[in-house]
Amino acid sequence: MPAATNRRPSAGRWGRGGHGGRRQAGGCAPWQQAVRRGGFVLLAVALGLAVLAGAVPGVPAARVRAEGSAPQQPPSQDARAAILVDAATGQVLYARNADATMPMASTTKIMTALLAIERGDLQQVITTSQRAFGVEGSSLYLALGEQRTLEELLYGLMLQSGNDAAVAIAEGLAGSVETFVQWMNQRARELGLEHTRFADPHGLASRDHYTSARDLATLARVALANPTFRRVVGTREYRMPWPEKNSERVLYNHNRFLWRYDGATGVKNGYTSAARGALVASAQRGGVELVGVLLGAHPTGMYRDMAALMDWGFARFEPLPLVQAGERVGQVPVRGGRQDSVAAVAAYGVRWLVPRDEPAPPVRRQVELEQALQAPVGEGARVGTLVVRVGDQVVDRIPLLSGAAVEPLTAWEAAARAVKARQPWPYAWGLALLAAAWTVLRRRRAMLARRRWRRRVAAFDPLWYAFRARDPGAD
């Protein structure tokens, strides 16, 4: 291929003497003038059509190619099973043979890493056993007795796809590979992975070790929600200290999708002769993250197929907001509080992916609130549920929380509120009793005061006091 250049082409071929054409007085051959005149006519026709397209009523010029910009179905894949889902909601955008069980190869390590993060301490030191040292397949090349932290082994597991790291993690956390596999199957049941069974922590086994594309997508969504897992699988290069050789070991992520696709965020690739290629990938664009799974794929072509599937998903769908985080959706009555009611707000937001250039599907929101609350009510207390449906599908059940705290009423505030609400009778008797007690107390104090006055006078004039004492009407 000739090298690129900025030189102008020679005039000898298409100018003077080129193809033997005669030049006229204007310096151009007749055929050149015809081409120029024809080019001008074509340009004029194109501009005229563009103007007419914009002038025709009901045909906006901006929508000439808007519709049909992305086909309804994605490009074909070589994989035996495929699925593409929204990472945030699990909404299935495309699925083919998604529930068929088949080997998963090293995508097994997604569950291994997730369990290690959930149950282990990243700074825990793990010693490489004979079993870990002798495992076959892709390896971190751990030496017998070599000690590594769990965090280092996680990078070796997910970047280098080390089977020895998988065994070391299993033994270091559970005491044995068999116990760790029990943990894996227990976690799979908790996540509702109905077509998944694990027999080892690395994926070399072919019997009694299988999954489905749908289950792997669910597992990947849960794992990506963990910040530590997301950080590990999103790392392209990791440098691990190597004290034995006074150097460091550089690990490169074997997941080519992470290197080649714009916006890729993870997660894991794998290959065995029984499973063929397996790829779980995630990518984010425009605030939307998608998770794709290919099983039984060509080991090198699967990256191209995944890129085409992701491109289709981002081009075909756009987010439709259904509920905003903190959105006020109702009021809940409060008894005995300084406020009569409290706002019910959505705990988090939800959106749905809809095909571009198509009518939005019907959205229904069902608000389920407590009948009444008793003060005090704390801010953020659970007060109900918001059920969101798109068509007939339940998208989410969002917890509704109190938007503010409500303090209880004092006794005087409760009495004042009752009077204001024209309901004085519950408090009228209490007020009457207080008034009667106050009257009796005042009379008692007055009587005692008169007795003290008499005693003082009698001390100076005993005859007068005796006379007043014999007079019944003296008081």
C-alpha positions in Angstrom: 0.0 0.0 0.0 1.5 3.4 -0.9 2.4 5.7 1.9 0.1 8.6 2.6 1.1 12.0 1.2 0.0 15.6 0.9 1.3 16.2 -2.6 -1.2 17.3 -5.3 -1.7 14.9 -8.2 0.2 15.6 -11.4 -1.6 17.4 -14.1 -0.2 15.2 -16.8 -2.8 12.5 -16.5 -6.0 14.4 -16.0 -4.8 17.8 -17.4 -2.4 18.7 -20.2 -2.2 15.9 -22.7 -4.2 13.5 -20.5 -6.1 10.9 -22.6 -5.4 13.0 -25.6 -8.3 15.4 -25.0 -8.2 18.8 -26.8 -8.2 21.9 -24.7 -10.4 24.9 -25.6 -9.7 28.5 -25.1 -10.9 28.4 -21.5 -8.1 25.9 -20.6 -10.4 22.9 -20.2 -11.3 20.0 -22.5 -14.9 19.8 -23.7 -15.5 16.6 -21.6 -14.2 18.4 -18.5 -16.6 21.3 -19.0 -19.5 18.8 -19.4 -18.5 17.1 -16.2 -18.4 20.4 -14.4 -21.8 21.5 -15.8 -23.2 18.0 -14.8 -21.8 18.3 -11.3 -23.4 21.6 -10.8 -26.8 20.3 -12.0 -26.6 17.3 -9.7 -25.7 19.6 -6.8 -28.6 21.9 -7.6 -31.0 18.9 -7.8 -29.8 17.5 -4.4 -30.3 20.9 -2.7 -33.7 21.3 -4.2 -34.8 17.9 -3.0 -33.5 18.7 0.5 -35.5 21.9 0.6 -38.7 20.2 -0.7 -38.3 17.5 1.9 -38.2 20.1 4.7 -41.2 22.0 3.1 -43.6 19.1 2.8 -46.1 19.2 5.7 -45.8 16.3 8.1 -42.4 15.1 6.9 -39.7 16.7 9.2 -36.3 16.7 7.5 -34.6 15.7 10.7 -36.4 12.3 10.8 -35.3 11.2 7.3 -33.1 8.4 8.9 -34.3 8.5 12.5 -36.7 5.6 12.3 -35.1 2.2 11.7 -31.7 3.4 12.9 -31.3 0.1 14.8 -32.9 -3.2 13.7 -35.4 -4.9 15.9 -33.1 -8.0 16.2 -29.3 -7.9 16.9 -26.7 -9.3 14.5 -26.4 -13.1 14.6 -23.9 -14.7 16.9 -21.9 -17.9 16.6 -22.7 -18.8 20.3 -25.1 -21.5 21.3 -26.8 -19.3 23.9 -26.9 -15.5 24.3 -28.6 -12.9 26.4 -28.4 -9.1 26.9 -29.9 -7.5 30.0 -30.1 -4.1 31.7 -27.6 -4.3 34.6 -29.7 -2.0 36.8 -33.1 -3.8 36.5 -32.4 -7.1 35.0 -34.7 -6.3 32.0 -34.1 -8.7 29.2 -33.4 -6.9 25.9 -32.5 -10.0 23.9 -32.4 -13.8 24.7 -31.7 -16.8 22.6 -31.6 -20.3 24.2 -31.0 -18.5 27.5 -32.2 -21.2 29.8 -30.3 -24.1 28.2 -27.7 -25.7 30.6 -24.1 -25.9 29.3 -20.6 -25.8 30.6 -19.3 -22.3 31.8 -15.5 -22.7 31.9 -13.7 -19.9 33.8 -16.8 -17.7 34.1 -17.2 -20.0 37.2 -14.7 -17.6 38.9 -17.4 -14.9 39.0 -19.0 -16.8 41.8 -15.6 -17.7 43.4 -14.6 -14.0 43.5 -18.0 -12.9 44.8 -18.0 -15.4 47.7 -14.4 -14.5 48.5 -15.3 -10.8 48.8 -18.5 -11.5 50.8 -16.9 -14.0 53.3 -13.3 -13.1 53.4 -10.9 -10.4 54.6 -8.9 -8.9 51.7 -5.8 -8.7 53.9 -6.0 -12.3 55.0 -2.8 -14.2 54.1 -3.3 -17.5 52.3 -0.6 -20.2 51.9 -0.5 -22.2 48.6 -1.1 -25.8 49.2 0.0 -28.9 47.2 -3.4 -29.1 45.7 -3.4 -25.5 44.5 0.2 -25.8 43.3 -0.6 -28.8 41.1 -3.9 -27.7 39.5 -4.0 -27.8 35.7 -5.0 -25.1 33.2 -4.4 -21.4 33.3 -2.3 -20.4 36.3 -1.0 -17.6 38.4 2.1 -19.8 38.8 2.0 -19.8 42.6 4.9 -21.6 44.2 4.3 -24.3 46.8 4.0 -22.6 50.2 3.9 -19.1 48.6 1.9 -16.7 50.7 -0.4 -14.1 49.2 -3.2 -11.9 50.5 -6.7 -12.6 49.5 -6.8 -9.4 47.5 -3.7 -10.4 45.4 -5.3 -13.8 44.8 -8.5 -12.1 43.6 -6.6 -10.2 40.9 -4.8 -13.3 39.9 -8.1 -15.1 39.7 -10.0 -12.6 37.6 -7.2 -11.1 35.5 -4.8 -14.0 35.0 -7.7 -16.5 35.4 -5.5 -18.6 37.7 -6.9 -21.9 38.6 -4.3 -22.2 41.3 -5.6 -19.0 42.8 -9.1 -20.4 42.8 -8.1 -23.5 44.8 -6.0 -21.4 47.2 -8.9 -19.1 47.9 -11.3 -22.0 48.4 -9.0 -23.7 50.9 -8.0 -20.5 52.6 -11.6 -19.5 53.3 -13.5 -22.7 53.7 -10.8 -25.1 54.7 -11.3 -27.3 51.7 -12.4 -27.1 48.1 -15.4 -29.3 48.8 -16.8 -27.0 51.5 -16.3 -24.0 49.3 -18.2 -25.6 46.5 -21.1 -26.2 48.9 -21.0 -22.4 49.6 -21.1 -21.8 45.9 -24.2 -23.9 45.4 -25.9 -22.4 48.5 -25.3 -18.9 47.1 -26.6 -19.9 43.7 -29.9 -21.1 45.4 -30.1 -17.8 47.3 -29.8 -15.9 44.0 -32.5 -18.1 42.3 -30.1 -19.6 39.8 -32.3 -22.5 38.8 -30.1 -23.9 36.0 -26.7 -23.7 37.8 -24.6 -26.2 39.6 -21.0 -25.9 40.7 -18.5 -28.8 41.1 -15.2 -26.8 41.5 -14.1 -23.2 42.0 -12.4 -22.7 38.6 -14.6 -24.4 35.9 -12.3 -27.2 34.7 -14.9 -29.9 35.5 -17.4 -30.7 32.8 -19.7 -33.1 34.6 -22.2 -31.8 37.2 -20.8 -28.3 36.5 -23.1 -26.2 34.4 -25.1 -23.0 34.1 -27.3 -21.0 31.7 -26.9 -17.7 30.0 -29.7 -16.2 32.1 -28.2 -17.4 35.4 -24.8 -16.0 34.5 -26.4 -12.6 33.7 -28.1 -12.6 37.1 -24.9 -13.6 38.8 -22.9 -10.9 37.0 -25.5 -8.2 37.9 -25.2 -9.1 41.6 -21.4 -9.3 41.5 -21.1 -5.9 39.8 -23.2 -4.3 42.5 -20.2 -5.0 44.8 -17.7 -2.2 44.6 -14.7 -4.4 45.3 -15.7 -6.9 42.6 -16.3 -4.1 40.1 -12.9 -2.6 40.8 -11.1 -5.9 40.3 -12.8 -7.0 37.1 -12.5 -3.5 35.6 -8.7 -3.5 36.1 -6.6 -4.0 32.9 -3.2 -4.3 34.6 -2.2 -5.2 38.1 1.3 -5.1 39.6 1.8 -7.7 42.4 4.9 -7.6 44.6 7.3 -10.5 44.1 9.7 -10.4 47.1 11.4 -13.7 46.2 12.9 -12.1 43.1 13.1 -8.6 44.4 10.7 -7.5 41.6 7.0 -7.4 40.8 4.7 -9.6 38.8 2.6 -7.8 36.2 -0.9 -9.3 35.6 -2.8 -8.4 32.4 -6.5 -9.0 32.1 -7.3 -11.8 29.7 -10.7 -10.4 29.0 -10.0 -8.8 25.5 -13.5 -7.1 25.6 -12.2 -4.9 28.4 -9.4 -3.7 26.2 -11.2 -3.3 22.9 -14.7 -2.0 23.6 -15.4 1.6 24.4 -17.1 1.8 27.7 -16.4 -1.8 28.8 -16.5 -2.3 32.6 -15.9 -6.1 33.0 -16.4 -9.1 33.6 -14.9 -12.6 32.7 -14.0 -14.8 29.8 -13.3 -18.5 29.6 -12.6 -21.5 27.4 -12.5 -25.3 27.6 -12.8 -27.8 24.9 -16.2 -28.9 26.3 -17.6 -25.4 26.8 -15.9 -23.7 23.8 -15.8 -19.9 24.4 -17.7 -18.3 27.3 -17.9 -14.6 27.8 -19.7 -12.5 30.3 -19.2 -8.8 29.5 -20.6 -5.4 30.7 -20.4 -2.0 29.2 -21.7 1.5 30.1 -22.8 4.3 27.8 -25.0 7.3 28.5 -25.8 6.3 32.0 -27.0 2.8 30.9 -25.0 -0.3 31.7 -25.7 -3.6 29.9 -24.6 -7.1 30.7 -24.2 -9.7 27.9 -23.5 -13.4 28.0 -22.4 -15.7 25.3 -22.0 -19.5 25.9 -20.7 -22.1 23.5 -19.1 -19.4 21.3 -16.1 -19.3 19.1 -13.1 -18.5 21.4 -11.9 -15.5 19.4 -15.0 -14.5 17.4 -17.0 -14.1 20.7 -15.5 -10.7 21.3 -16.7 -9.4 17.9 -20.1 -10.9 18.5 -20.4 -9.3 21.9 -19.4 -5.9 20.6 -22.1 -6.2 17.9 -24.6 -7.2 20.5 -23.7 -4.3 22.8 -23.8 -1.8 19.9 -27.2 -3.0 19.0 -28.5 -2.7 22.6 -27.2 0.8 23.1 -28.6 1.9 19.7 -31.9 0.2 20.0 -33.0 1.2 23.5 -33.1 4.4 25.6 -34.0 4.9 29.2 -37.5 5.9 30.3 -37.7 7.3 33.8 -40.5 5.7 35.9 -39.8 6.9 39.4 -37.3 9.5 40.7 -35.3 8.9 43.9 -37.0 10.9 46.7 -40.1 11.5 44.6 -43.2 12.3 46.7 -46.0 9.8 45.9 -48.5 10.3 48.8 -49.3 11.3 52.4 -49.7 9.1 55.4 -51.8 10.3 58.4 -50.1 10.6 61.8 -51.9 10.3 65.1 -50.6 12.3 68.1 -48.0 14.2 66.1 -47.2 17.8 65.6 -48.0 17.3 62.0 -51.2 15.7 60.8 -49.4 13.7 58.1 -46.0 12.9 56.6 -44.9 12.6 53.0 -44.2 9.2 51.5 -41.1 9.4 49.2 -39.5 6.7 47.0 -36.4 5.2 48.5 -34.7 5.1 45.0 -35.4 5.7 41.4 -36.3 3.3 38.6 -36.1 3.5 34.9 -37.0 1.2 32.0 -35.4 0.7 28.7 -37.7 1.2 25.7 -37.1 0.9 22.0 -36.3 4.2 20.3 -38.8 5.7 17.9 -41.6 3.6 19.3 -44.5 4.5 21.5 -43.8 4.2 25.2 -45.5 1.2 26.9 -48.2 1.8 29.5 -46.8 2.5 33.0 -48.9 1.9 36.1 -47.9 2.8 39.6 -49.7 1.3 42.6 -49.2 3.1 46.0 -49.6 0.9 49.1 -49.5 3.0 52.3 -50.0 2.4 56.0 -53.5 3.5 57.1 -52.0 5.7 59.9 -48.9 6.1 61.9 -48.5 6.9 65.6 -46.1 9.6 66.6 -43.1 9.8 67.0 -42.2 8.9 63.4 -38.5 8.9 62.4 -37.3 10.3 59.1 -36.7 7.5 56.6 -39.1 5.1 58.4 -40.9 2.6 56.1 -44.4 3.7 55.4 -45.4 1.7 52.4 -44.6 0.3 49.0 -44.7 1.6 45.4 -45.4 -1.2 42.8 -44.3 -0.2 39.3 -45.6 -2.0 36.3 -44.7 -1.7 32.6 -47.5 -3.4 30.8 -48.3 -6.5 32.7 -44.7 -6.9 34.1 -43.8 -5.8 37.6 -40.6 -3.8 37.3 -40.0 -3.1 40.9 -41.5 -2.8 44.4 -39.9 0.3 45.8 -39.9 1.0 49.5 -41.7 4.2 50.5 -40.1 6.1 53.4 -41.2 9.0 55.5 -39.9 12.3 54.1 -39.5 13.9 57.5 -39.6 13.2 61.3 -42.8 13.9 63.2 -42.5 14.7 67.0 -45.3 13.8 69.4 -47.6 16.4 70.9 -47.2 17.7 74.4 -50.3 17.6 76.7 -51.0 21.3 76.3 -50.6 21.1 72.5 -53.0 18.1 72.4 -55.6 20.1 74.4 -55.2 23.1 72.2 -55.6 21.0 69.1 -58.7 19.3 70.5 -60.3 22.7 71.2 -59.4 24.0 67.8 -61.0 20.9 66.3 -64.2 21.5 68.3 -63.7 18.4 70.3 -63.3 19.9 73.9 -65.2 17.2 75.8 -62.3 14.8 76.3 -60.5 17.7 78.1 -63.4 19.8 79.5 -63.7 17.6 82.6 -60.0 17.8 83.4 -60.1 21.6 83.1 -63.2 21.8 85.3 -61.5 19.7 88.0 -58.5 21.9 87.9 -60.7 25.0 88.3 -62.5 23.5 91.3 -59.3 22.5 92.9 -58.0 26.0 92.5 -61.1 27.5 94.0 -60.9 25.3 97.1 -57.3 26.0 97.5 -57.9 29.8 97.5 -60.7 29.6 100.1 -58.6 27.4 102.3 -55.7 29.9 102.2 -58.1 32.8 103.0 -59.5 31.0 106.0 -56.0 30.3 107.4 -55.1 33.9 106.9 -58.1 35.1 108.9 -57.2 32.7 111.8 -53.7 34.1 111.9 -55.0 37.7 112.0 -57.3 36.9 115.0 -54.5 35.3 117.0 -52.4 38.4 116.5 -55.2 40.7 117.7 -55.9 38.5 120.7 -52.3 38.8 121.8 -52.9 42.6 122.4 -56.6 42.6 123.5 -57.7 39.4 125.1 -61.2 40.8 126.1 -61.9 41.9 122.6 -61.0 38.5 121.2 -63.1 36.8 123.7 -66.1 39.1 122.9 -65.6 38.4 119.2 -65.3 34.7 119.8 -68.7 34.7 121.7 -70.4 36.6 118.9 -71.6 34.0 116.3 -72.0 36.6 113.6 -68.5 38.1 114.1 -67.3 36.6 110.9 
